Amino acid sequence: MEGQDEVSAREQHFHSQVRESTICFLLFAVLYIVSYFIIRRYKRKSDEQEDEDAIVNRISLFLSTFTLAVSAGAVLLLPFSIISNEILLSFPQNYYIQWLNGSLIHGLWNLASLFSNLCLFVLMPFAFFFLESEGFAGLKKGIRARILETLVMLVLLALLILGIVWVASALVDKDAASMESLYDLWEFYLPYLYSCISLMGCLLLLLCTPVGLSRMFTVMGQLLVKPTILEDLDEQIYIITLEEEALQRRLNGLSSSVEYNIMELEQELENVKTLKTKLERRKKASAWERNLVYPAVMLLLLIETSISVLLVACNILCLLVDETAMPKGTRGPGIGNASLSAFGFVGAALEIILIFYLMVSSVVGFYSLRFFGNFIPKKDDTTMTKIIGNCVSILVLSSALPVMSRTLGLHKLHLSDPSRDSETSKPSANGHHKAL
């Protein structure tokens, strides 16, 4: 009987691992396809020639798509974990959701951490150096020569970063044991380096999120149709049309253009056409779109911003007053053990909305900063170098989102003990997963 129980347990563990691997593959395949179409929308079409550079661009495109899919997965994992927890609480004995357990969520978090390290330290540097490489002088030109140069550059970059970290550790902490621990790349160096990147991402999020919260109103005002109050759109369109015709006559040589430059005239004509398009869109918009959608969206943004600021302020006060409120001083409930909010599913849904809102605000704030303004992708006119830079930036922001959400008190989910799962879950991997 004991042998049969042991065989049955091994079979259950095997089927659980197969099921989790299949689910992870399907989820990542969906994210990869969506990311591929997003990048193809912004990628410059002139880069699609059939030669050696086209092969390099295609490889860099696939690596960038992989990185963007990992970033999207890192962003979606926290809401997915919160939703899973509420579903397991609502339907603890349902047969059709037994696949949704702590072992699966834990495995997804570990895969997200592993792929984030892989993309940040291997794939994206390889894509950038491979895109910029030409092959060493004296060697036969081709893909192999460019791959060789890229690998050499990656080794030199790794040695440079390792040397910088080792010197910094020697200056800060002169203990020999701490410096020798840097030689343990897998257990210490890479997690330590990724923690530093996550810290930089948190600082970048703290810098970008307030800017994004203030810029969200401007961005939504540009995307939506504003109400028409004491405005005559027909007269404005008529004036813009006359101005467009006058500029067009100047460009065609029908009028004197001594005081104008051709480039300035073309730029001014383009601005006039853009303004005319916006006015025509406002004229064609329905009454409910002008008078209902715009105020409703602005009111929703105001409510979300107020709730976000209020929650952050309350959490900061709790951190100042109560030491147990610190993230390291408390252990939240595991998957399927308790609700994350006093309001149940409604509170969890509110937390998910706020997490997405903060992520969107941080991205808007990132592109609103003057230093990163040139990173804004343009439809059908973005080079692969800019695409790689955007993918790395989004990866850094997404990797820091769970840490910032935990620090700001937006969720209290605890994922470090998969054995504390609900009774409906299958046997977990007992030590094969590490906590994030």
C-alpha positions as CSV (number, residue, x, y, z in Angstrom):
1,M,0.0,0.0,0.0
2,E,2.8,2.4,0.8
3,G,4.4,1.7,-2.6
4,Q,1.1,2.4,-4.3
5,D,0.7,5.6,-2.4
6,E,4.2,6.7,-3.3
7,V,3.6,5.9,-7.0
8,S,0.3,7.8,-6.9
9,A,1.9,10.8,-5.3
10,R,4.7,10.8,-8.0
11,E,2.0,10.6,-10.7
12,Q,0.1,13.4,-9.3
13,H,3.2,15.5,-9.0
14,F,4.1,14.7,-12.6
15,H,0.7,15.6,-13.9
16,S,0.8,18.8,-11.9
17,Q,4.1,19.8,-13.4
18,V,2.9,19.0,-16.9
19,R,-0.3,21.0,-16.4
20,E,1.7,24.0,-15.0
21,S,4.2,23.9,-17.8
22,T,1.3,23.8,-20.4
23,I,-0.5,26.7,-18.8
24,C,2.8,28.8,-18.6
25,F,3.5,28.1,-22.2
26,L,0.0,29.1,-23.4
27,L,0.0,32.3,-21.4
28,F,3.5,33.3,-22.6
29,A,2.5,32.4,-26.2
30,V,-0.4,34.8,-26.0
31,L,1.8,37.6,-24.6
32,Y,4.4,36.9,-27.2
33,I,1.9,37.2,-30.1
34,V,0.4,40.4,-28.7
35,S,3.9,41.9,-28.1
36,Y,5.0,41.0,-31.7
37,F,2.1,42.9,-33.2
38,I,2.8,45.9,-30.9
39,I,6.4,46.1,-32.0
40,R,5.5,45.5,-35.7
41,R,3.2,48.5,-35.4
42,Y,6.0,50.8,-34.5
43,K,9.0,49.3,-36.3
44,R,10.3,51.2,-39.2
45,K,9.3,49.6,-42.5
46,S,12.5,50.6,-44.3
47,D,14.5,48.2,-42.1
48,E,12.8,45.2,-43.9
49,Q,15.2,44.6,-46.7
50,E,16.5,41.2,-47.7
51,D,20.2,41.1,-46.8
52,E,22.5,40.5,-43.8
53,D,21.1,43.5,-41.9
54,A,17.6,42.2,-42.4
55,I,18.6,38.9,-40.6
56,V,20.2,40.9,-37.8
57,N,17.1,43.1,-37.5
58,R,14.8,40.0,-37.4
59,I,16.8,38.4,-34.6
60,S,16.8,41.6,-32.6
61,L,13.0,41.9,-33.3
62,F,12.4,38.4,-31.8
63,L,14.6,39.1,-28.8
64,S,12.8,42.5,-28.2
65,T,9.4,40.8,-28.6
66,F,10.5,38.2,-26.0
67,T,11.5,41.0,-23.6
68,L,8.3,42.9,-24.0
69,A,6.3,39.7,-23.4
70,V,8.2,39.1,-20.2
71,S,7.5,42.7,-19.1
72,A,3.8,42.3,-19.8
73,G,3.9,39.0,-17.8
74,A,5.6,40.7,-14.9
75,V,2.9,43.5,-14.9
76,L,0.0,41.0,-15.2
77,L,1.3,38.6,-12.5
78,L,0.3,40.7,-9.5
79,P,-3.3,41.2,-10.7
80,F,-3.5,37.6,-11.7
81,S,-2.4,36.5,-8.3
82,I,-5.0,38.7,-6.6
83,I,-7.8,37.5,-8.9
84,S,-6.7,33.8,-8.3
85,N,-6.8,34.4,-4.5
86,E,-10.4,35.7,-4.6
87,I,-11.5,33.0,-7.0
88,L,-10.1,30.3,-4.7
89,L,-11.9,31.9,-1.8
90,S,-15.2,32.1,-3.6
91,F,-15.1,28.5,-5.1
92,P,-12.9,26.4,-2.8
93,Q,-14.3,23.0,-3.9
94,N,-14.9,23.7,-7.6
95,Y,-13.4,21.0,-9.8
96,Y,-12.8,23.2,-12.8
97,I,-10.4,25.6,-11.0
98,Q,-8.2,23.0,-9.3
99,W,-5.4,24.0,-11.7
100,L,-5.4,27.4,-10.1
101,N,-3.3,26.9,-7.1
102,G,-0.3,28.3,-5.1
103,S,2.2,26.1,-7.0
104,L,1.2,27.5,-10.3
105,I,1.3,31.1,-9.1
106,H,4.6,30.5,-7.5
107,G,6.0,28.9,-10.6
108,L,4.9,31.9,-12.7
109,W,6.6,34.3,-10.3
110,N,9.8,32.3,-10.5
111,L,9.7,32.2,-14.3
112,A,9.1,35.9,-14.5
113,S,12.1,36.5,-12.3
114,L,14.3,34.1,-14.3
115,F,13.3,35.5,-17.7
116,S,13.7,39.1,-16.4
117,N,17.3,38.3,-15.4
118,L,17.8,36.6,-18.8
119,C,16.4,39.5,-20.8
120,L,18.1,42.2,-18.8
121,F,21.6,40.8,-18.6
122,V,21.8,38.6,-21.7
123,L,19.2,39.0,-24.4
124,M,18.9,42.8,-24.6
125,P,22.7,43.5,-24.5
126,F,23.2,40.8,-27.1
127,A,20.5,42.3,-29.3
128,F,22.0,45.8,-29.0
129,F,25.6,44.7,-29.7
130,F,24.5,42.4,-32.4
131,L,22.6,45.2,-34.1
132,E,25.6,47.5,-33.9
133,S,28.3,45.0,-34.8
134,E,30.1,44.8,-38.1
135,G,32.7,42.0,-37.5
136,F,36.3,42.3,-36.5
137,A,38.7,43.8,-39.0
138,G,40.6,41.1,-41.0
139,L,37.8,38.5,-40.6
140,K,35.4,37.5,-43.3
141,K,32.2,39.6,-43.0
142,G,29.0,37.8,-42.2
143,I,26.6,36.7,-39.5
144,R,29.3,34.6,-37.8
145,A,31.7,37.5,-37.6
146,R,29.0,39.7,-36.1
147,I,28.0,37.0,-33.5
148,L,31.7,36.6,-32.5
149,E,32.1,40.4,-32.0
150,T,28.9,40.5,-30.0
151,L,30.0,37.6,-27.7
152,V,33.3,39.3,-27.1
153,M,31.6,42.5,-26.2
154,L,29.2,40.7,-23.8
155,V,32.2,39.0,-22.1
156,L,34.0,42.4,-21.7
157,L,30.8,44.0,-20.4
158,A,30.3,41.2,-17.9
159,L,33.9,41.6,-16.7
160,L,33.5,45.4,-16.5
161,I,30.3,45.1,-14.4
162,L,31.8,42.4,-12.2
163,G,34.9,44.5,-11.6
164,I,32.8,47.6,-10.7
165,V,30.7,45.7,-8.2
166,W,33.8,44.0,-6.7
167,V,35.6,47.3,-6.3
168,A,32.5,49.0,-4.8
169,S,32.1,46.1,-2.4
170,A,35.8,46.4,-1.4
171,L,35.4,50.1,-0.8
172,V,32.2,49.8,1.3
173,D,32.8,46.6,3.1
174,K,36.4,45.4,3.6
175,D,35.4,42.0,4.8
176,A,37.1,39.3,2.8
177,A,34.0,37.0,3.0
178,S,31.8,39.6,1.4
179,M,34.2,40.0,-1.5
180,E,34.6,36.3,-2.0
181,S,30.9,35.9,-2.1
182,L,30.9,37.8,-5.4
183,Y,32.5,34.9,-7.0
184,D,29.4,32.8,-6.4
185,L,27.6,34.2,-9.5
186,W,24.4,32.1,-9.4
187,E,23.6,32.2,-5.7
188,F,24.8,35.8,-4.8
189,Y,26.0,37.9,-7.7
190,L,23.1,37.7,-10.1
191,P,20.3,38.1,-7.4
192,Y,22.3,41.0,-5.9
193,L,22.7,42.6,-9.3
194,Y,19.0,42.1,-10.1
195,S,18.1,43.6,-6.7
196,C,20.1,46.7,-7.6
197,I,18.3,47.0,-10.9
198,S,14.9,46.6,-9.1
199,L,16.0,49.4,-6.7
200,M,16.8,51.6,-9.6
201,G,13.5,50.7,-11.1
202,C,11.7,51.6,-7.9
203,L,13.5,55.0,-7.8
204,L,12.5,55.5,-11.4
205,L,8.9,54.6,-10.6
206,L,8.8,57.0,-7.7
207,L,10.1,59.7,-10.0
208,C,7.9,58.9,-13.0
209,T,4.6,58.1,-11.3
210,P,3.9,61.6,-9.8
211,V,4.7,63.2,-13.2
212,G,2.5,60.6,-14.9
213,L,-0.4,61.3,-12.6
214,S,-0.3,64.9,-13.5
215,R,0.2,64.2,-17.2
216,M,-2.7,61.7,-17.4
217,F,-5.3,64.5,-17.6
218,T,-3.4,66.2,-20.5
219,V,-3.0,62.9,-22.4
220,M,-6.6,61.9,-22.0
221,G,-7.7,65.4,-23.1
222,Q,-5.7,65.0,-26.3
223,L,-7.2,61.6,-27.0
224,L,-10.8,62.4,-26.2
225,V,-13.2,64.9,-27.8
226,K,-13.7,67.9,-25.6
227,P,-17.2,69.4,-25.1
228,T,-18.1,72.3,-27.4
229,I,-18.9,75.3,-25.3
230,L,-19.3,78.7,-26.9
231,E,-17.3,77.5,-29.9
232,D,-18.1,77.7,-33.6
233,L,-16.3,74.7,-35.2
234,D,-17.5,75.6,-38.7
235,E,-15.8,79.0,-38.5
236,Q,-12.6,77.5,-37.1
237,I,-12.5,74.9,-39.9
238,Y,-13.1,77.6,-42.5
239,I,-10.2,79.7,-41.2
240,I,-7.9,76.7,-41.0
241,T,-8.8,75.7,-44.6
242,L,-7.9,79.2,-45.9
243,E,-4.6,79.1,-44.0
244,E,-3.9,75.7,-45.5
245,E,-4.6,76.9,-49.0
246,A,-2.4,79.9,-48.5
247,L,0.5,77.8,-47.3
248,Q,0.0,75.4,-50.2
249,R,0.2,78.3,-52.7
250,R,3.4,79.5,-51.2
251,L,4.9,76.0,-51.5
252,N,3.8,75.7,-55.2
253,G,5.4,79.0,-56.0
254,L,2.2,80.9,-56.7
255,S,3.1,83.5,-54.1
256,S,6.4,85.1,-53.0
257,S,8.2,83.0,-50.5
258,V,11.5,84.9,-50.0
259,E,11.0,85.4,-46.3
260,Y,10.2,81.7,-45.7
261,N,12.2,78.6,-45.8
262,I,10.8,75.6,-47.6
263,M,11.3,73.3,-44.5
264,E,9.6,75.8,-42.2
265,L,6.6,76.1,-44.6
266,E,6.3,72.3,-44.8
267,Q,6.4,72.0,-41.0
268,E,3.8,74.8,-40.6
269,L,1.6,73.1,-43.3
270,E,1.8,69.8,-41.4
271,N,0.8,71.5,-38.1
272,V,-2.2,73.1,-39.9
273,K,-3.3,69.8,-41.3
274,T,-3.1,68.2,-37.9
275,L,-5.2,71.0,-36.3
276,K,-7.7,70.7,-39.1
277,T,-8.0,66.9,-38.6
278,K,-8.7,67.4,-34.9
279,L,-11.3,70.1,-35.5
280,E,-13.1,67.8,-38.1
281,R,-13.0,65.0,-35.6
282,R,-14.6,67.2,-32.9
283,K,-17.3,68.2,-35.4
284,K,-18.1,64.6,-36.4
285,A,-18.3,63.4,-32.8
286,S,-21.7,62.6,-31.4
287,A,-23.3,64.7,-28.6
288,W,-22.9,61.9,-26.0
289,E,-19.2,61.5,-26.8
290,R,-18.6,65.2,-26.4
291,N,-20.8,65.9,-23.4
292,L,-20.7,62.6,-21.5
293,V,-17.5,60.6,-22.2
294,Y,-15.0,63.4,-21.6
295,P,-16.4,64.5,-18.2
296,A,-16.9,60.9,-17.1
297,V,-13.3,60.0,-17.9
298,M,-11.9,63.1,-16.3
299,L,-14.0,62.4,-13.2
300,L,-12.8,58.8,-13.1
301,L,-9.1,59.9,-13.4
302,L,-9.6,62.4,-10.6
303,I,-11.2,59.7,-8.3
304,E,-8.4,57.2,-9.1
305,T,-5.7,59.7,-8.5
306,S,-7.3,60.8,-5.2
307,I,-7.7,57.2,-4.0
308,S,-4.1,56.4,-4.9
309,V,-2.7,59.4,-3.1
310,L,-5.0,58.7,0.0
311,L,-3.9,55.0,0.1
312,V,-0.2,56.0,-0.1
313,A,-0.6,58.6,2.6
314,C,-2.3,56.2,4.9
315,N,0.3,53.5,4.3
316,I,3.1,56.0,5.0
317,L,1.5,57.0,8.3
318,C,1.2,53.3,9.2
319,L,4.8,52.7,8.4
320,L,5.8,55.7,10.6
321,V,3.7,54.7,13.6
322,D,3.6,50.8,13.5
323,E,6.8,48.9,12.9
324,T,4.9,45.7,12.1
325,A,3.4,47.4,9.1
326,M,6.8,47.2,7.4
327,P,6.8,44.7,4.5
328,K,9.6,42.7,6.2
329,G,7.7,42.7,9.5
330,T,4.5,41.0,8.4
331,R,3.5,37.9,6.6
332,G,0.4,38.3,4.5
333,P,-2.1,35.5,3.7
334,G,-1.1,32.9,1.2
335,I,-3.0,32.0,-1.9
336,G,-6.6,31.0,-1.1
337,N,-6.4,31.5,2.7
338,A,-7.9,34.9,3.2
339,S,-9.1,37.9,1.3
340,L,-6.7,40.7,0.7
341,S,-9.3,43.4,1.3
342,A,-12.0,44.0,3.9
343,F,-14.4,44.6,1.0
344,G,-13.7,41.2,-0.5
345,F,-13.8,40.9,-4.3
346,V,-14.8,44.6,-4.8
347,G,-11.7,45.7,-2.8
348,A,-9.5,43.3,-4.7
349,A,-10.8,44.7,-8.0
350,L,-10.1,48.2,-6.8
351,E,-6.5,47.2,-5.9
352,I,-6.1,45.8,-9.4
353,I,-7.4,48.9,-11.1
354,L,-5.1,51.1,-9.0
355,I,-2.1,48.8,-9.8
356,F,-2.8,49.2,-13.6
357,Y,-3.4,52.9,-13.2
358,L,-0.1,53.4,-11.4
359,M,1.8,51.4,-14.1
360,V,0.2,53.4,-16.9
361,S,0.9,56.6,-15.1
362,S,4.5,55.6,-14.6
363,V,4.9,54.8,-18.3
364,V,3.3,58.2,-19.2
365,G,5.6,60.0,-16.7
366,F,8.6,58.1,-18.0
367,Y,8.0,59.4,-21.6
368,S,7.1,62.9,-20.2
369,L,10.6,63.3,-18.7
370,R,12.8,65.5,-20.8
371,F,15.7,63.0,-20.7
372,F,13.6,60.2,-22.1
373,G,11.4,62.2,-24.5
374,N,13.3,61.0,-27.5
375,F,12.4,57.4,-26.6
376,I,8.8,57.9,-27.6
377,P,8.0,55.3,-30.3
378,K,6.4,56.5,-33.6
379,K,4.2,54.4,-35.7
380,D,6.1,52.8,-38.6
381,D,9.1,55.0,-37.9
382,T,10.9,53.6,-34.9
383,T,14.4,52.1,-35.3
384,M,15.4,48.8,-33.7
385,T,17.8,50.6,-31.4
386,K,14.9,52.7,-29.9
387,I,12.7,49.6,-29.7
388,I,15.5,47.8,-27.7
389,G,15.8,50.9,-25.4
390,N,12.0,51.0,-24.9
391,C,11.8,47.3,-24.1
392,V,14.6,47.6,-21.5
393,S,13.0,50.6,-19.9
394,I,9.6,48.9,-19.7
395,L,11.2,45.8,-18.3
396,V,12.9,47.8,-15.5
397,L,9.7,49.5,-14.6
398,S,7.6,46.3,-14.7
399,S,10.2,44.4,-12.5
400,A,9.9,47.2,-9.9
401,L,6.1,47.4,-9.9
402,P,5.5,44.5,-7.4
403,V,8.1,45.9,-5.0
404,M,6.6,49.4,-5.1
405,S,3.1,48.0,-4.8
406,R,4.1,46.0,-1.7
407,T,5.9,49.0,-0.2
408,L,3.0,51.4,-0.8
409,G,0.6,48.9,0.7
410,L,-1.5,48.2,-2.4
411,H,-1.4,44.4,-1.8
412,K,-0.6,42.1,1.1
413,L,-0.3,38.8,-0.8
414,H,2.3,36.4,0.5
415,L,3.9,34.0,-2.0
416,S,6.8,32.5,-0.1
417,D,5.1,29.4,1.2
418,P,3.4,27.3,-1.4
419,S,2.5,24.6,1.1
420,R,0.0,27.0,2.7
421,D,-2.3,26.5,-0.2
422,S,-5.9,25.7,-0.3
423,E,-7.1,22.2,0.0
424,T,-8.2,22.2,-3.6
425,S,-4.7,22.6,-4.9
426,K,-2.6,19.8,-6.3
427,P,0.6,18.7,-4.6
428,S,3.2,21.4,-5.1
429,A,6.8,21.1,-6.1
430,N,8.0,20.9,-2.4
431,G,11.1,23.0,-2.4
432,H,11.6,23.2,-6.2
433,H,10.3,26.8,-6.2
434,K,11.9,29.7,-4.4
435,A,10.2,32.7,-3.0
436,L,10.3,36.0,-4.8
